[in-house]
Amino acid sequence: MDRRNDYGYRVPLFQSKHLNGDERSGSNYRRIPWGRRPAPPRDVAILQERANKLVKYLLVKDQTKIPIKRSDMLRDVIQEYDEYFPEIIERASYTLEKMFRVNLKEIDKQSSLYILISTRESSAGILGTTKDTPKLGLLMVILSVIFMNGNKASEAVIWEVLRKLGLRPGVRHSLFGEVRKLITDEFVKQKYLEYKRVPNSRPPEYEFFWGLRSYHETSKMKVLKFACKVQKKDPKDWAVQYREAVEMEVQAAAVAVAEAEARAEVYSPCL
C-alpha cells in the first residue's frame, strides 16, 4: 500500500536512497537490502505527468520564497523516476516558462537549491508581488547600503540607516513585524541576504552581504539606480559602483545569451 505526502502525491513503501535516516526508519517504510534500484522503463507519458506535478509543487513551494531543494523534489514528486530527473526538470522548466512566465534557476549547485524567477519585469526586478511591496522597499534599501559600502555592510551601519527610517531592533513595526528577525532570519533563509559573523570579533560583530537570490532577481545597476533615485543623483556620480554595475550587466548579458542558445538546442516537449 502507498501513502500520500503533504502535496497529495503517492509515496511508495520502498527505501529510497534520497530519504534521510529518520525517514527510512519510519514505520511506513519496509526495510530492503541496500543497493541501487533499477530505473523504471522510460515512459514519456509518465515523465510528463511527473513534470506537470513538479510544476504545481514548485509553484506552491515558491510562495515562501525559500529556495527549493533538489532532494525534496526527488522525494516528494519524482520518486522512483530519479534517473530521469534532468529530463523531468527540463520539461517542468519549459512549462513554467511558457505558461507561467517564470524561470527555474539553480542558484547553488553544491547544495542543489532552486528558485523561481518571474520573467515579468518589475520596478526593481525582485520579489515582485503587490503584497511584498513594503518588504521590497526595505530590502532594496539594505541591498543598496551593502553595494555602496563595497559589497558588505556591518550590522551597525545597516541599523544606522534603518533608524533614520524609524526602524529599530526589538521594536515591532506595523508592516514588517520584528524587523531584526526579518532581516537576519527571513531574508537570510530566502537567500536575499547573507548574515555572517566577523571572524575573531569580540564581542561578536556581524556583516551583511547580498544573498544568492538577489544576484538572480535584481542587478547592481538596478540597485544603483534605486539609490540614485532616493538621493537624487546620477549613477555616474559613483564612478566605482557604476563601473562595477556595468561590468555585471555585460556578464549577465553573456550568460543570458549562452543559456538561450543552450535552450534552443534542447528538444521542446509537448505539453
C-alpha positions, -999 to 999 in steps of 0.1 A, spaced: 0 0 0 11 36 -7 8 66 15 5 102 4 27 131 13 16 167 21 12 175 -15 -11 146 -23 14 126 -42 19 89 -36 50 78 -17 57 41 -23 68 19 6 104 14 -5 136 25 10 147 54 -12 183 65 -13 170 101 -12 154 98 22 173 106 54 178 81 82 147 91 102 125 88 71 140 54 62 135 40 97 98 52 99 71 26 103 57 33 69 88 20 51 98 -16 46 134 -24 51 151 -37 20 187 -45 13 210 -17 4 217 -14 -33 206 7 -62 172 0 -76 169 -5 -113 154 25 -131 118 20 -144 114 19 -182 114 53 -198 77 62 -204 73 97 -219 37 100 -207 48 92 -171 77 116 -173 55 144 -185 30 136 -157 58 139 -131 69 171 -148 34 186 -145 32 176 -109 66 192 -103 53 224 -118 25 225 -93 48 216 -65 73 243 -74 47 270 -76 33 261 -42 68 258 -25 79 291 -41 53 311 -21 76 311 9 105 324 -12 127 298 5 149 280 -21 137 245 -31 160 216 -26 166 190 -53 163 163 -27 128 175 -18 117 174 -54 130 138 -57 114 127 -25 80 144 -29 73 142 -66 98 124 -88 104 94 -65 114 62 -84 120 82 -116 151 99 -102 172 86 -131 152 108 -153 155 139 -131 173 160 -158 145 153 -184 117 158 -159 131 191 -147 137 203 -183 100 195 -191 89 213 -159 111 243 -168 96 245 -202 60 246 -188 69 272 -162 85 295 -188 58 291 -214 26 290 -193 36 309 -161 64 332 -173 88 321 -147 123 306 -150 136 278 -128 171 286 -117 197 266 -98 213 292 -75 236 268 -56 250 238 -74 268 225 -43 236 224 -22 213 219 -53 190 248 -44 165 262 -69 143 293 -71 116 306 -95 122 340 -111 95 359 -129 102 370 -164 78 399 -159 99 430 -154 92 448 -121 105 482 -110 133 465 -91 132 430 -106 129 415 -71 101 399 -50 76 413 -75 41 409 -58 19 437 -45 17 423 -10 55 423 -8 59 459 -18 68 472 17 94 444 21 107 451 -13 114 487 -4 132 477 28 152 450 10 163 474 -17 175 499 9 196 472 25 210 459 -8 219 495 -18 237 501 15 257 469 10 266 477 -26 275 513 -19 298 502 10 319 479 -10 296 448 -12 294 444 25 280 464 54 283 460 91 252 454 111 259 487 129 258 506 95 226 489 85 208 498 117 222 534 114 203 537 81 172 519 93 169 541 124 166 571 100 136 553 86 121 548 120 130 512 123 147 498 155 158 464 167 134 449 192 106 473 183 77 458 163 67 476 131 31 476 118 43 465 83 74 444 89 68 430 124 101 423 142 125 440 118 156 423 132 141 389 126 130 399 91 165 410 80 186 384 99 163 354 95 136 356 69 156 374 42 186 351 50 165 319 47 151 333 14 187 338 2 182 376 -4 209 383 23 238 367 39 245 375 76 279 365 88 299 369 120 331 389 116 360 364 122 376 367 157 353 396 167 350 401 204 322 408 213 306 392 182 300 416 153 281 408 121 281 418 85 255 417 57 262 406 21 240 401 -9 225 366 -10 224 343 -40 188 350 -48 195 388 -50 221 383 -77 195 365 -98 164 386 -91 180 421 -94 213 436 -105 238 461 -92 227 486 -119 191 485 -107 201 488 -71 225 517 -80 196 535 -99 174 529 -68 200 546 -46 204 574 -71 166 580 -72 165 582 -34 194 606 -32 186 625 -64 219 618 -80 232 604 -113 247 568 -113 279 581 -128 284 602 -97 296 570 -81 323 560 -105 335 528 -88 300 514 -83 289 524 -118 318 507 -134 312 475 -113 275 476 -122 282 480 -159 306 450 -158 280 429 -141 254 439 -168 279 427 -195 285 394 -178 248 388 -172 241 395 -209 267 370 -219 252 344 -196 217 350 -209 228 345 -245 246 313 -236 215 300 -217 192 309 -246 215 291 -271 215 260 -248 177 260 -245 174 263 -283 193 231 -287 171 212 -262 140 194 -276 109 213 -265 85 187 -250 49 187 -260 25 200 -233 
